[in-house]
């Protein structure tokens, strides 16, 4: 039987910038060595490796200096999913946002599992062995382990402080952080979290629901629930109210986009369902 997570196998997450690591991989390192992209020439006396002598450069040097080629090393990255588990992630509109997040996280683990990188998962749930996969690791069967873990996670409560606590567990060294959330928190809270993650290569992954952003304006009584605060209220739905909610949602998306731009971040947006081919393209392009 075909594993649906195999659809994520072609998804490649490339680290931006240079990394420090001792494990070989496919990302650019801050150190030079052998086997990577050309990083310049150095005198043989400074780097005594005669296997790397650049004959052409040495012959052309008027002072007779023997030059060796230096290459940028390629190393493995630590790819960490920081998953928002607040109550709004349990929203069911055009899609089940919680189920969407579970499939996405397991799929990302499958994509990383196929390469040389380490994969870690931190959540907004109570931090502990049953709510996280930490530190990042690399081994066969990782995606199944991650899938079983996220299936046990309950999306409930505010979760903002817990998400910040999860972010504080990240190491000092640069990681690729995939921040998976609906970003329904106050923008000041989102900004504070992004500031806290500024030392890392952050990729916001925004889960959107078109039914929430553009509600049905047909006349009738509907019950609205605050999944994070726990409150409920009855409202008389009408076309004017639906238009007002759609306009408010559009304005929030605009302000969120500006916030990401201020932090030099390009979000990846998923609307209603996961289109894996589009997701592959989005990560390859570094944005939506």
Phi, psi and omega per residue, in radians:
X1 nan 2.412 -3.115
X2 -1.339 2.310 3.089
X3 -1.431 2.102 -3.117
X4 -1.059 -0.406 3.123
X5 -1.215 -0.301 3.103
X6 -1.120 -0.332 3.095
X7 -1.081 -0.410 -3.116
X8 -1.494 0.000 -3.006
X9 -1.087 -0.517 -3.104
X10 -1.485 -0.022 -3.119
X11 -1.353 2.131 -3.129
X12 -2.020 2.273 3.137
X13 -1.954 1.857 -3.099
X14 -1.670 2.295 3.105
X15 -1.280 2.414 3.049
X16 -1.617 2.437 -3.086
X17 1.486 -3.016 -3.093
X18 -1.867 2.525 -3.058
X19 -2.014 2.711 2.913
X20 -1.770 2.189 3.114
X21 -2.878 2.697 3.079
X22 -1.822 -0.176 -3.115
X23 -1.599 2.218 3.106
X24 -1.067 2.565 3.139
X25 -2.868 -2.518 -3.047
X26 -2.207 0.208 -3.127
X27 -1.878 2.590 -3.132
X28 -1.136 2.419 -3.139
X29 -1.850 2.835 3.084
X30 -1.391 -0.284 -3.119
X31 -1.752 2.713 3.087
X32 -1.807 2.720 -3.140
X33 -2.979 -2.115 3.132
X34 -2.304 2.713 2.962
X35 1.608 -0.037 -3.116
X36 -2.032 -2.736 -3.126
X37 -1.231 2.656 -3.138
X38 -1.070 2.288 -3.078
X39 -2.153 0.210 3.088
X40 2.038 -3.111 -3.119
X41 -1.975 2.622 3.069
X42 -2.443 2.621 3.073
X43 -1.083 2.525 3.140
X44 -1.015 -0.586 -3.120
X45 -1.148 -0.530 3.125
X46 -1.401 -0.582 -3.139
X47 -2.335 1.468 -3.021
X48 -1.275 1.344 3.092
X49 -2.275 1.558 -3.062
X50 -1.102 -0.268 3.109
X51 -1.177 -0.353 -3.050
X52 -1.843 0.280 -3.115
X53 -1.090 2.289 3.053
X54 -1.642 1.769 -3.025
X55 -1.086 -0.776 -3.083
X56 -1.094 -0.835 -3.132
X57 -1.121 -0.635 -3.127
X58 -1.195 -0.720 -3.137
X59 -1.147 -0.632 -3.071
X60 -1.390 -0.229 -3.100
X61 -1.279 2.114 -3.074
X62 -1.223 -0.284 -3.117
X63 -1.741 0.078 3.074
X64 1.325 0.321 3.115
X65 -1.244 2.367 3.069
X66 -1.584 2.127 -3.082
X67 -1.855 2.512 3.057
X68 -2.090 2.580 3.124
X69 -1.430 2.391 3.069
X70 -1.943 2.487 -3.111
X71 -2.218 2.511 3.121
X72 -1.289 2.208 3.128
X73 -1.229 2.688 3.068
X74 -2.032 2.249 -2.986
X75 -2.262 2.946 3.099
X76 -1.462 2.651 3.113
X77 -1.887 2.825 2.948
X78 -1.781 2.000 -3.119
X79 -1.864 2.092 -3.016
X80 -2.120 2.217 3.000
X81 -1.596 2.163 3.033
X82 -1.846 1.852 -2.964
X83 -1.783 2.159 3.037
X84 -1.282 2.150 3.129
X85 -2.032 0.450 3.134
X86 -1.257 2.956 -3.021
X87 -1.072 -0.547 -3.122
X88 -1.144 -0.335 3.104
X89 -1.297 -0.111 3.067
X90 -1.637 0.115 -3.117
X91 -1.047 2.373 3.045
X92 -2.087 1.926 3.100
X93 -2.197 -1.908 3.016
X94 -1.174 -0.439 3.117
X95 -2.515 2.973 3.053
X96 -1.608 1.834 -3.027
X97 -1.101 -0.657 3.121
X98 -1.122 -0.783 3.105
X99 -1.101 -0.660 3.111
X100 -1.070 -0.781 -3.139
X101 -1.118 -0.673 -3.121
X102 -1.135 -0.779 3.113
X103 -1.120 -0.742 -3.108
X104 -1.080 -0.822 -3.096
X105 -1.130 -0.751 3.101
X106 -1.121 -0.664 3.105
X107 -1.144 -0.700 3.087
X108 -1.104 -0.677 3.087
X109 -1.103 -0.675 3.110
X110 -1.134 -0.710 3.124
X111 -1.081 -0.754 -3.133
X112 -1.247 -0.618 -3.124
X113 -1.021 -0.536 -3.109
X114 -1.306 -0.217 -3.082
X115 -1.945 -2.740 -3.078
X116 -1.787 0.015 -3.052
X117 -1.434 2.813 3.013
X118 -1.622 2.565 -3.115
X119 -2.119 2.322 3.066
X120 -2.313 2.736 3.128
X121 -2.347 2.170 3.009
X122 -2.141 2.465 -3.049
X123 -2.210 2.905 3.035
X124 -1.406 -0.009 3.058
X125 -1.300 3.027 3.124
X126 -0.949 2.172 -3.057
X127 -1.219 2.193 -3.126
X128 3.095 3.102 -3.075
X129 -1.092 -0.408 -3.124
X130 -1.575 -0.046 -3.079
X131 -2.197 0.160 -3.082
X132 -2.658 2.747 2.994
X133 -2.096 1.698 -2.966
X134 -2.589 2.426 0.010
X135 -1.328 3.028 3.129
X136 -0.990 2.455 -3.096
X137 -2.450 2.915 3.136
X138 -2.378 2.034 3.107
X139 -2.891 2.808 3.121
X140 -1.185 2.469 3.128
X141 1.474 0.188 -3.089
X142 -1.114 -0.715 -3.098
X143 -1.087 -0.697 3.116
X144 -1.140 -0.677 3.106
X145 -1.117 -0.758 3.126
X146 -1.149 -0.728 3.117
X147 -1.033 -0.745 3.123
X148 -1.153 -0.605 -3.137
X149 -1.194 -0.850 -3.081
X150 -1.234 -0.417 3.076
X151 -1.140 -0.407 -3.124
X152 -1.562 -0.144 -3.066
X153 -1.394 2.320 3.057
X154 -1.759 2.243 3.088
X155 -1.547 1.895 -3.062
X156 -2.789 2.720 3.044
X157 1.341 -2.993 -3.103
X158 -1.303 -0.978 3.025
X159 1.348 -0.073 -3.075
X160 -1.183 -0.884 3.123
X161 -1.079 -0.646 3.139
X162 -1.200 -0.574 3.090
X163 -1.165 -0.685 3.079
X164 -1.152 -0.673 3.100
X165 -1.107 -0.671 3.085
X166 -1.127 -0.715 3.132
X167 -1.079 -0.565 -3.123
X168 -1.216 -0.264 3.109
X169 -1.397 -0.222 -3.128
X170 -1.101 2.523 -3.127
X171 -1.259 2.929 3.124
X172 -1.185 -0.590 3.128
X173 -1.172 2.650 -3.043
X174 -1.166 2.249 3.058
X175 -2.091 2.779 2.914
X176 -1.565 2.018 -3.063
X177 -1.909 2.051 3.073
X178 -1.687 1.814 -3.061
X179 -1.595 1.768 -3.047
X180 -1.698 2.054 -3.071
X181 -2.868 2.882 2.953
X182 -1.573 -0.134 3.100
X183 0.938 0.756 3.103
X184 -1.533 -0.056 3.119
X185 -1.162 2.816 3.014
X186 -0.941 2.472 -3.057
X187 -1.087 -0.490 3.083
X188 -1.143 -0.597 3.102
X189 -1.241 -0.744 3.088
X190 -1.051 -0.748 3.140
X191 -1.079 -0.735 3.133
X192 -1.112 -0.681 3.117
X193 -1.158 -0.750 3.121
X194 -1.115 -0.641 3.072
X195 -1.105 -0.673 -3.132
X196 -1.170 -0.451 -3.106
X197 -1.718 0.176 -2.963
X198 -1.103 -0.374 -3.139
X199 -1.354 -0.130 -3.034
X200 -1.979 2.944 3.082
X201 -1.557 1.696 -2.980
X202 -1.684 2.334 3.040
X203 -2.138 1.749 3.068
X204 -1.177 2.306 3.048
X205 -2.030 1.887 -3.000
X206 -1.683 2.127 3.083
X207 -1.668 2.002 -3.103
X208 -1.980 2.715 3.104
X209 -2.319 2.061 -3.062
X210 -1.162 -0.489 3.129
X211 -1.243 -0.533 3.096
X212 -1.337 -0.685 -3.085
X213 -1.338 -0.499 3.139
X214 -2.352 1.381 -3.040
X215 -1.172 2.761 3.093
X216 -1.162 2.151 -3.078
X217 -1.578 0.212 -3.141
X218 -1.142 2.480 -3.066
X219 -1.126 2.348 3.101
X220 2.807 2.966 3.119
X221 -1.579 2.237 3.107
X222 -2.248 2.678 3.097
X223 -1.787 2.192 3.098
X224 -1.816 2.354 -3.109
X225 -2.071 2.362 2.994
X226 -1.640 1.731 -3.016
X227 -1.210 -0.406 3.122
X228 -1.564 -0.718 -3.140
X229 -1.500 -0.356 3.091
X230 1.578 -0.011 -3.108
X231 -1.508 2.759 3.090
X232 -2.413 2.591 3.065
X233 -2.682 2.666 3.102
X234 -1.657 2.372 3.087
X235 -2.307 2.698 3.067
X236 -1.618 1.800 -3.104
X237 -1.284 2.421 3.110
X238 -2.673 2.925 -3.031
X239 -1.090 -0.639 -3.133
X240 -1.153 -0.691 3.113
X241 -1.173 -0.707 3.108
X242 -1.091 -0.714 3.111
X243 -1.132 -0.686 3.129
X244 -1.128 -0.722 3.121
X245 -1.157 -0.685 3.113
X246 -1.134 -0.695 3.119
X247 -1.159 -0.691 3.111
X248 -1.127 -0.697 3.120
X249 -1.141 -0.707 3.118
X250 -1.135 -0.702 3.109
X251 -1.134 -0.681 3.115
X252 -1.149 -0.704 3.106
X253 -1.088 -0.662 3.120
X254 -1.126 -0.779 -3.127
X255 -1.199 -0.619 3.089
X256 -1.157 -0.710 3.100
X257 -1.074 -0.698 3.092
X258 -1.132 -0.668 3.108
X259 -1.108 -0.785 3.087
X260 -1.070 -0.737 -3.135
X261 -1.099 -0.662 3.111
X262 -1.092 -0.493 3.117
X263 -1.711 0.193 3.117
X264 1.015 0.774 -3.119
X265 -2.059 2.501 3.085
X266 -1.994 1.856 -3.078
X267 -1.272 2.652 2.949
X268 -1.817 2.144 -3.071
X269 -1.877 2.361 3.069
X270 -2.096 2.060 -3.077
X271 -1.933 1.966 3.020
X272 1.286 -0.787 -3.112
X273 -2.642 2.849 -3.105
X274 -1.593 2.039 2.967
X275 -1.735 1.760 -2.991
X276 -1.080 -0.707 3.131
X277 -1.069 -0.750 3.107
X278 -1.178 -0.585 3.118
X279 -1.160 -0.715 3.079
X280 -1.040 -0.803 3.119
X281 -1.107 -0.687 -3.107
X282 -1.120 -0.772 3.120
X283 -1.200 -0.607 3.114
X284 -1.162 -0.622 -3.127
X285 -1.498 -0.208 3.127
X286 1.396 0.278 -3.133
X287 -2.890 -2.849 -3.015
X288 -1.202 nan nan
